[in-house]
């Protein structure tokens, strides 16, 4: 099973499903892997991509701080497989005591990889298979414009205008 290095090509909103999508593209290649992600992870990725400063650390900043304080570093991220339409990833960490592989969601893994400037790899089979499977879920009306990432100014305005009710209702 070959690993292909990818980079974050784009992050945007799929208006047909109103969900965020991060699109990974193979370095020096054309194949892509779209992964639908949550709003919090999308915001964290955009903030890091645009080098925006936050007064308090976000969850992914906290994770990076903990990893560094423990004397470790993130070497690389692997998006390993898809099971029941859910992608799985691994964080490959190194410390004084050896190496560790931790199971993680791709969205969290990407947010951390950006913070560590660590490479992201995808199993080659996912690039081919995922394009065929995911292409069916993207509406025909989805265009390049619909995947337009928010500018730093748009994201800042969006975050400043969030209200408690924007986070949904919670039930016990």
Wavefront OBJ file of the C-alpha trace (Angstrom):
o trace
v 0.000 0.000 0.000
v 1.724 3.191 -1.188
v 1.621 6.458 0.677
v 1.283 9.667 -1.329
v 2.175 13.036 0.161
v -0.651 15.554 -0.101
v -1.215 19.182 0.769
v -4.258 21.169 1.758
v -5.470 22.553 -1.528
v -8.621 24.272 -0.374
v -11.095 24.462 2.447
v -14.609 25.628 1.834
v -18.302 25.119 2.260
v -20.213 22.536 0.239
v -23.465 24.449 -0.202
v -25.359 21.331 -1.282
v -24.882 19.778 2.166
v -23.985 22.934 4.124
v -20.910 21.098 5.425
v -17.257 22.067 5.369
v -14.897 20.240 3.035
v -11.127 20.098 3.153
v -9.630 19.088 -0.172
v -6.265 17.362 -0.118
v -4.292 17.202 -3.366
v -1.283 15.036 -4.055
v 1.923 17.046 -4.236
v 3.004 17.460 -7.838
v -0.102 15.622 -9.001
v -3.749 15.979 -9.873
v -5.558 13.443 -7.667
v -7.551 14.870 -4.792
v -9.291 13.652 -1.685
v -12.271 15.659 -0.370
v -13.059 15.071 3.295
v -16.184 16.528 4.887
v -15.343 17.949 8.330
v -16.946 19.782 11.231
v -17.174 23.542 11.619
v -14.766 23.772 14.584
v -12.069 21.832 12.748
v -12.624 23.893 9.583
v -12.206 27.114 11.543
v -9.065 25.798 13.235
v -7.550 24.824 9.869
v -8.400 28.205 8.305
v -6.977 30.103 11.266
v -3.685 28.224 10.966
v -3.548 28.440 7.165
v -3.896 32.221 7.365
v -1.539 32.563 10.359
v -4.194 34.344 12.386
v -3.301 35.005 16.011
v -5.739 34.013 18.752
v -5.572 35.476 22.240
v -6.251 32.067 23.805
v -5.204 28.705 22.345
v -7.724 26.679 20.378
v -7.935 22.936 21.049
v -5.391 22.131 18.328
v -3.012 24.762 19.709
v -3.413 23.166 23.137
v -2.667 19.714 21.680
v 0.472 21.079 20.032
v 1.561 22.711 23.303
v 1.053 19.458 25.218
v 3.000 17.436 22.636
v 5.882 19.928 22.688
v 5.899 20.198 26.511
v 6.169 16.413 26.687
v 9.293 16.629 24.538
v 7.685 15.147 21.453
v 6.966 16.303 17.941
v 4.577 15.363 15.162
v 6.581 13.710 12.386
v 3.774 13.088 9.920
v 0.088 12.324 9.470
v -1.348 9.341 7.571
v -4.935 9.204 6.308
v -5.129 5.436 6.399
v -8.529 4.094 5.405
v -12.248 4.674 5.009
v -14.772 2.557 6.915
v -18.518 3.144 6.522
v -17.878 6.480 4.778
v -15.684 7.658 7.681
v -12.002 8.393 7.145
v -9.401 7.328 9.696
v -5.976 8.834 10.294
v -2.879 8.340 12.414
v -0.565 10.797 14.095
v 3.064 9.643 13.983
v 4.863 11.201 16.943
v 8.463 11.005 18.092
v 9.824 11.674 21.571
v 12.929 10.974 23.643
v 11.329 7.680 24.650
v 10.604 6.449 21.131
v 7.838 6.718 18.594
v 4.084 6.599 19.071
v 1.234 6.196 16.596
v -2.120 7.602 17.718
v -5.513 7.061 16.083
v -7.118 10.384 15.111
v -9.721 11.994 12.897
v -8.321 13.372 9.633
v -9.623 16.867 10.399
v -7.780 17.011 13.735
v -4.717 15.453 12.136
v -4.644 18.077 9.392
v -5.045 20.919 11.908
v -2.096 19.547 13.899
v 0.043 18.858 10.818
v -0.335 22.498 9.783
v 0.723 23.665 13.244
v 3.817 21.434 13.219
v 4.549 21.962 9.515
v 4.445 18.155 9.280
v 3.774 16.299 6.025
v 0.402 14.670 5.375
v 0.248 11.320 3.573
v -2.747 9.455 2.146
v -2.924 5.800 1.189
v -2.873 5.830 -2.587
v -5.991 3.671 -2.815
v -8.007 6.372 -1.052
v -7.134 8.973 -3.650
v -8.472 6.829 -6.471
v -11.390 5.179 -4.665
v -12.481 8.262 -2.747
v -12.691 10.385 -5.875
v -15.091 7.907 -7.453
v -17.214 7.431 -4.339
v -17.281 11.029 -3.140
v -17.948 12.415 -6.617
v -21.426 10.901 -6.350
v -22.165 12.850 -3.166
v -21.207 16.224 -4.579
v -24.217 17.774 -6.233
v -23.894 18.574 -9.907
v -24.561 22.190 -9.008
v -21.401 22.339 -6.878
v -18.926 24.587 -8.595
v -15.464 25.898 -7.873
v -17.047 29.033 -6.400
v -18.990 27.059 -3.823
v -15.758 25.747 -2.338
v -14.332 29.245 -1.909
v -12.484 29.472 1.410
v -13.327 32.283 3.792
v -10.871 35.134 3.821
v -9.253 35.932 7.182
v -11.506 39.003 7.432
v -14.649 36.983 6.679
v -13.688 34.342 9.248
v -12.949 36.987 11.885
v -16.316 38.676 11.257
v -18.073 35.297 11.352
v -16.446 34.299 14.659
v -17.146 37.704 16.242
v -20.842 37.436 15.366
v -21.440 33.935 16.771
v -24.234 33.698 19.325
v -24.786 30.908 21.874
v -27.783 29.637 19.884
v -25.521 29.159 16.821
v -24.017 26.145 18.560
v -27.310 24.227 18.540
v -29.498 22.755 21.217
v -28.129 20.212 23.635
v -30.161 17.462 25.273
v -29.322 15.434 28.344
l 1 2 3 4 5 6 7 8 9 10 11 12 13 14 15 16 17 18 19 20 21 22 23 24 25 26 27 28 29 30 31 32 33 34 35 36 37 38 39 40 41 42 43 44 45 46 47 48 49 50 51 52 53 54 55 56 57 58 59 60 61 62 63 64 65 66 67 68 69 70 71 72 73 74 75 76 77 78 79 80 81 82 83 84 85 86 87 88 89 90 91 92 93 94 95 96 97 98 99 100 101 102 103 104 105 106 107 108 109 110 111 112 113 114 115 116 117 118 119 120 121 122 123 124 125 126 127 128 129 130 131 132 133 134 135 136 137 138 139 140 141 142 143 144 145 146 147 148 149 150 151 152 153 154 155 156 157 158 159 160 161 162 163 164 165 166 167 168 169 170 171 172
